[in-house]
Amino acid sequence: MNLSECTTLKIRLFGILREKMESDNLLISIHDTSISLKELRKYLKELYPSLGLNEINFVFAVNKVICNEDMNVKPLDEIAIIPPISGG
């Protein structure tokens, strides 16, 4: 892989993750045209340890659908991290 293959993913944040980052979005650079959600989870845990992603049982949504982590995402996909939601 070379730097010319670098692309950016925009990831939407919700709930406690949005509060911790004080932002609705993360911009992540990857060195390929796609990445699996499983690889993305690992990368995010390393890149943002303060988010506490090891302690939060979150799921990914891609293009507004909850997805299996074997799925690959591309820069034009709408990616969201959804933490557990509670309510009354």
C-alpha positions in Angstrom: 0.0 0.0 0.0 1.2 3.5 -0.7 0.1 6.9 0.5 -1.7 7.6 -2.8 -4.2 4.8 -1.8 -5.1 6.6 1.5 -8.8 7.4 1.8 -11.0 8.9 4.5 -14.0 7.4 6.2 -16.6 9.6 8.0 -18.1 7.9 11.1 -21.1 9.3 12.8 -21.2 9.1 16.6 -24.2 8.8 18.9 -24.9 8.8 22.6 -22.0 8.6 25.1 -19.5 8.4 22.2 -20.6 11.7 20.9 -20.4 13.2 24.4 -16.9 11.8 24.9 -15.6 13.2 21.6 -17.6 16.4 21.8 -18.3 15.9 18.1 -20.9 14.1 15.9 -18.3 12.7 13.6 -14.9 11.1 13.3 -12.8 11.3 10.2 -10.5 8.2 9.8 -7.8 7.8 7.2 -7.3 4.3 6.0 -4.6 3.0 3.6 -6.9 1.2 1.3 -10.2 1.7 -0.6 -12.2 -0.4 1.9 -11.9 -1.9 5.4 -13.9 -4.5 7.3 -15.9 -3.4 10.3 -14.0 -5.8 12.4 -10.7 -4.1 11.3 -12.3 -0.7 11.8 -13.3 -1.6 15.4 -9.7 -2.7 16.2 -8.3 0.5 14.6 -10.7 2.8 16.5 -9.9 1.1 19.8 -6.2 1.8 19.2 -6.6 5.3 17.8 -9.1 6.5 20.5 -8.5 4.7 23.8 -10.3 7.5 25.6 -13.6 6.5 24.0 -13.6 3.3 26.1 -14.6 1.1 23.1 -13.3 -1.9 25.0 -15.9 -1.4 27.7 -18.9 -0.4 25.4 -20.8 -3.1 23.5 -21.5 -1.0 20.4 -22.7 -1.9 17.0 -22.0 -0.5 13.5 -24.6 0.7 11.1 -23.8 1.1 7.5 -26.1 3.1 5.3 -28.7 3.0 8.2 -28.6 -0.8 8.6 -27.0 -2.7 11.5 -24.3 -4.8 10.0 -22.2 -7.9 10.6 -18.5 -7.0 11.2 -17.4 -9.1 8.3 -18.8 -6.4 6.0 -16.4 -4.1 4.2 -17.1 -0.4 4.1 -15.9 2.2 1.6 -15.5 6.0 1.9 -18.9 6.8 0.4 -20.8 4.6 2.9 -22.6 6.2 5.8 -21.0 4.6 8.9 -22.3 5.0 12.4 -21.3 3.7 15.8 -24.3 3.0 18.0 -23.7 2.4 21.7 -26.3 0.7 24.0 -29.4 2.8 24.4 -31.5 2.9 27.5 -34.7 4.6 28.1 -37.9 4.5 30.1 
